[in-house]
């Protein structure tokens, strides 16, 4: 007969692993949302211009976009990491910045503010759904191993 030991081990522990991964995704998503909301409470909005888009070359040089805006007569340049989803060089964008720390700026939009936590939330929900399905498997799978 077929030894069901490894199969039962996977059936028992894989849903628990999915549960841990799903909860971790939710925790990281919540931390990012908290950080974003905290950032938004102290920001002001201005217009900025996209200076340059770098396509990225693997892990050592990820894609990015340089954005500049004026703050109290000084030009502030910051890196925006979501280049493939953004506007082209020379386009104007809304910039959110912290007046106490002008280098701390982000482009105003869903992709730069909420995409990562939303994606983590969707993945977390998927992992939790699979975990729930796996944890609700009938106990008869365990009994088949003891009958032999």
Buried (B, 14 or more C-beta within 10 A) or exposed (E): EEEBEEEBEEBBEBBEBBBEBBBBBBEBBBEBBEEBEEBEEEBEEBEBBBEEBEEBEEEEEEBBBBBBBBBEEEEBEBEBBBBEEBBEEEEEBEBBBBEEEBEBBBBBBEBBBBEBBBEBBEBBEBBBEBBEEBEEEEEEEEEEEEEE
